């Protein structure tokens, strides 16, 4: 890389300041293009202050629909109906349970709500690489109906048949992260749904504001 001229940082929000500064230090004449659906505050500040040029892609892919977003108290009834509605149209579901220590019990709970015929699997970062890859490939090939997963699904998955997202405890995820998770569904031309559920006992004032903002900004391109 003796003559590096352009650096492209995809999913910029996942990189730390020190990481990005080190990359930019490779060459004094380096041009840097950062990409993100949910820019972090530091990046927004640089762009709004004129230190960085900013471009926004305003045109969604053809036939893309806004994801219908629901904020509600967690209940078995909502989870069961959401899963059955998606499976009835031969679609697939992401179920976010962001605690590895209890994800097996969550799988059993979802299996009971989904019915014996539904195929359920789990995905998290502590699984062996080969096993995780196999699970994701089975999900891609529609051999799995519901994927119970941690935030490992936040980036990089583009599966047009997965059009329902259920976040079991939305108070555990930040606003940008919630928006990124919502972007895992609605990747094709079918109406997608995102359910952000919470326990009233765990809902803080700031948590409530995050959920209200998430519901308010559910139009295409709302991440910015």
GITAHU-V427959 format. One record per residue. N is the residue number from 1. RES is the residue in one letter. PSI is psi in radians with two decimals (NA if undefined). Layout:
[[N RES PSI] [N RES PSI]]
//
This chain:
[[1 X 0.84] [2 X -0.33] [3 X 0.75] [4 X 2.22] [5 X -0.43] [6 X 2.26] [7 X 2.19] [8 X 2.11] [9 X 1.86] [10 X 2.63] [11 X 0.92] [12 X -0.52] [13 X -0.23] [14 X -0.04] [15 X 2.52] [16 X 2.88] [17 X -0.82] [18 X -0.67] [19 X -0.82] [20 X -0.68] [21 X -0.64] [22 X -0.73] [23 X -0.74] [24 X -0.40] [25 X -0.02] [26 X -0.66] [27 X 2.39] [28 X -0.47] [29 X 0.33] [30 X 2.27] [31 X 2.37] [32 X 2.22] [33 X 2.03] [34 X 2.36] [35 X 2.40] [36 X 2.48] [37 X -0.36] [38 X 1.44] [39 X 2.45] [40 X 2.76] [41 X -0.68] [42 X -0.73] [43 X -0.73] [44 X -0.71] [45 X -0.77] [46 X -0.72] [47 X -0.72] [48 X -0.45] [49 X -0.02] [50 X 0.08] [51 X -0.35] [52 X 2.47] [53 X 2.53] [54 X 2.41] [55 X 2.47] [56 X 2.39] [57 X 1.91] [58 X -0.27] [59 X 2.05] [60 X 2.86] [61 X 2.72] [62 X 2.40] [63 X 0.18] [64 X 2.37] [65 X 2.56] [66 X 2.55] [67 X 2.13] [68 X 2.15] [69 X 2.30] [70 X 2.33] [71 X 2.14] [72 X 2.86] [73 X 2.36] [74 X 2.28] [75 X 2.62] [76 X -0.60] [77 X -0.83] [78 X -0.79] [79 X -0.82] [80 X -0.81] [81 X -0.70] [82 X -0.76] [83 X -0.82] [84 X -0.65] [85 X -0.74] [86 X -0.77] [87 X -0.48] [88 X -0.36] [89 X 0.39] [90 X 0.50] [91 X -3.07] [92 X 2.89] [93 X 2.40] [94 X 2.29] [95 X 1.97] [96 X 2.01] [97 X 1.79] [98 X 0.70] [99 X 1.87] [100 X -0.62] [101 X -0.45] [102 X 0.24] [103 X -0.49] [104 X -0.71] [105 X -0.58] [106 X -0.69] [107 X -0.77] [108 X -0.69] [109 X -0.76] [110 X -0.61] [111 X -0.74] [112 X -0.66] [113 X -0.49] [114 X -0.41] [115 X 2.70] [116 X -0.47] [117 X -0.31] [118 X 2.42] [119 X 2.11] [120 X 2.50] [121 X 2.86] [122 X 2.69] [123 X 2.23] [124 X 2.94] [125 X -0.30] [126 X -0.05] [127 X 2.58] [128 X 2.50] [129 X -0.80] [130 X -0.70] [131 X -0.72] [132 X -0.76] [133 X -0.72] [134 X -0.73] [135 X -0.79] [136 X -0.69] [137 X -0.70] [138 X -0.67] [139 X -0.75] [140 X -0.64] [141 X 0.21] [142 X 0.45] [143 X -0.19] [144 X 2.35] [145 X -0.75] [146 X 2.20] [147 X 1.95] [148 X 2.01] [149 X 2.86] [150 X -2.97] [151 X 0.17] [152 X -0.38] [153 X 0.01] [154 X -0.65] [155 X 2.65] [156 X -0.18] [157 X 2.22] [158 X 1.44] [159 X 1.90] [160 X -0.27] [161 X -0.07] [162 X 1.86] [163 X 0.31] [164 X 2.24] [165 X 2.26] [166 X 2.06] [167 X 1.97] [168 X -0.73] [169 X 1.55] [170 X -0.24] [171 X -0.21] [172 X -0.08] [173 X 2.56] [174 X 3.01] [175 X -0.86] [176 X -0.71] [177 X -0.71] [178 X -0.71] [179 X -0.71] [180 X -0.73] [181 X -0.73] [182 X -0.56] [183 X -0.06] [184 X -0.32] [185 X 2.97] [186 X 0.58] [187 X 0.01] [188 X -2.48] [189 X 0.21] [190 X 2.52] [191 X 2.28] [192 X 2.75] [193 X 2.45] [194 X 2.20] [195 X 2.01] [196 X 1.84] [197 X 2.71] [198 X 2.82] [199 X 2.21] [200 X -0.54] [201 X -0.43] [202 X -0.08] [203 X 1.98] [204 X 2.98] [205 X -0.78] [206 X -0.67] [207 X -0.70] [208 X -0.71] [209 X -0.70] [210 X -0.79] [211 X -0.68] [212 X -0.70] [213 X -0.72] [214 X -0.72] [215 X -0.66] [216 X -0.72] [217 X 1.38] [218 X 0.18] [219 X 2.80] [220 X 2.33] [221 X 0.28] [222 X -0.20] [223 X -0.63] [224 X NA]]
//
